[in-house]
Amino acid sequence: MSYVRNNGICTCLIAFFSFFLIGCSSEEKKDLKFKHVVVIVGDDHSSNVMGAYGNKKIRTPNLDKLAASGTFFTNAYSNSPLCSASRQSLLTGKYPHATGVNLLFTPFNDKTNTTIAEHLKKENFSTALVGKQHFNSWIWGALYKDKPPSFGFDTLIDRTSYKKWFQKQEVVPVSNTVSTFTTEIDSLPQNIARMNPFSLPHSYHDHFAEGTFLAKSAIDFIEKEKDNRIFLWLAFHEPHAPFAFPVEYQGKYRAENMDLPKGFPEDDRWIPERFKGFSDIQKKGVIASYYTSVEYMDKNIGLVIDALKQKGLYEDTLIIYLGDQGYLLNEHKRFEKHTMWQESIKAPLIVAGGKDIFKGKVIDEVIEFVDIAPFIADMVEAPPMKEAQGISLKSTIEEGTPRPYSYVFAEFLEDNKVMAANKNWKYIFSTGKRDLGQGYKTGNGAYGIHHRLYNLQKDPQESTNLAYEEEMAKKVEEMQDFIIKKFKQTHPYAKELPENLTTVGELVWFCEPRDVGAEYGGDPLKVWYHQP
């Protein structure tokens, strides 16, 4: 367990803190309980694009203040580099293979999962999910007798809610002299246009933008329920492609001023076809759009935090900010996530609130996102989540207790891929049974069973695969054993593992998704379906 100094934020462990905890009476310790919880989720937010994490170009004043007033983690790992799999894992504290959601459009099964919202409702919390859901209930749509499950949320406000609100507004039109994303998109191939390479705003003003609507809807919920215990899950769509922002934010970042990572020769094999054909200035334009979308989201986060303070709730509110996963901004010569490289699988994580127990700490120990739901239950003194597979972060933050695992675990079963990592090493296994999925094919065809091993201390940019070096065989074996053990402990069908498989055979068996969703624009194939 270690605390480090980063970007001017005080990161030393305050000397009297341990004494204070030991000396508290049981009644005083009770005061550490939080009454309310607000979780804010950025969509595809790279921890590299936040001031608190050392980025000098991005302007994220509200997130930086939150980090300075709380604890932020420099080695927080998502359990999947995919929105739906990551989000349902976050809500349950279970690994994606255990929730049953491994693919983009798999419906979330409420019968076999318990969300943190359902858990807190039993403790008399008023619950709301404002923003991106990704439960994929639309797949069963008309097949429900009544409404689809609400997964423990009393209030659900999503993009459909925004569209209904927008239609009722007397919208102030954007001047036709302003170039916008919607007016210019047809001039480019679709694969390039959706990445907003010209850094163009959407054709609306801030007041009418979706992110602003979501922030204000969250504030309305807080106002309405302020006399009750509140659990708010606020999930912005920013900075997900096409990196939306209103006209007031145009020109905040210019393509020519953005840095462009170059990547490495080893990356060439894995570049999806959809990212070929971009010019360097277009790539820089994508990065500028991403930065602008992050800054716009930061403004809306500030609105919500300010509202908590103005309504006198901040002191009693546990605030968590995280990205559902990271994002590649031409690192490894590509954009998007869907990989196990650091920029994709790591994400920002900040824990804060009005109490001083989090203040001024930066934790560089590796943690994984399945730990967050159990942590929330712990901090509000709710009973433990029996089904959760994560382990609360409370003692690590308060007392510096080391995490009880040697590696973190992540999976992307769309590409039959799994990872184990700590601060020193990362191992990635994939069956390579086909070219990359979800529309990200490379055109190079299926690549077969593949191993990767990176020395993160000597090679933090993951440029050189060591997995096939003879002297690395024991390290590879050690990390494979960890992955298999993790699967056997947490996979719902582990007891069906065939006997007498080799180590690679067991990895192949576990890396096959049991759910089959739908591709973009396609019909669902199989849902809630198990075939060992």
Secondary structure as UniProt FT lines:
FT   TURN            7..8
FT   HELIX           16..23
FT   HELIX           26..30
FT   TURN            31..32
FT   STRAND          36..42
FT   TURN            43..44
FT   TURN            47..48
FT   HELIX           51..53
FT   HELIX           61..68
FT   STRAND          71..73
FT   STRAND          76..77
FT   HELIX           83..92
FT   HELIX           96..99
FT   TURN            104..105
FT   HELIX           116..121
FT   TURN            122..124
FT   STRAND          125..131
FT   HELIX           137..139
FT   HELIX           141..143
FT   TURN            151..152
FT   STRAND          155..157
FT   HELIX           159..167
FT   TURN            176..177
FT   HELIX           181..184
FT   HELIX           185..187
FT   HELIX           190..193
FT   TURN            194..195
FT   TURN            197..198
FT   HELIX           206..208
FT   HELIX           210..225
FT   TURN            226..227
FT   STRAND          229..235
FT   TURN            238..239
FT   TURN            241..243
FT   HELIX           247..249
FT   TURN            250..251
FT   HELIX           255..257
FT   HELIX           265..270
FT   HELIX           273..275
FT   TURN            276..277
FT   HELIX           280..310
FT   TURN            311..312
FT   HELIX           314..316
FT   STRAND          317..323
FT   STRAND          328..329
FT   HELIX           331..333
FT   STRAND          335..336
FT   HELIX           342..345
FT   STRAND          349..353
FT   HELIX           356..358
FT   TURN            359..360
FT   STRAND          361..363
FT   STRAND          367..368
FT   HELIX           369..371
FT   HELIX           372..379
FT   TURN            380..381
FT   TURN            386..387
FT   HELIX           394..399
FT   STRAND          408..412
FT   HELIX           413..415
FT   STRAND          417..421
FT   STRAND          425..430
FT   TURN            438..439
FT   STRAND          450..455
FT   TURN            456..458
FT   TURN            460..461
FT   TURN            467..468
FT   HELIX           470..472
FT   HELIX           473..490
FT   TURN            492..493
FT   HELIX           494..496
FT   TURN            499..500
FT   HELIX           503..510
FT   TURN            520..521
//
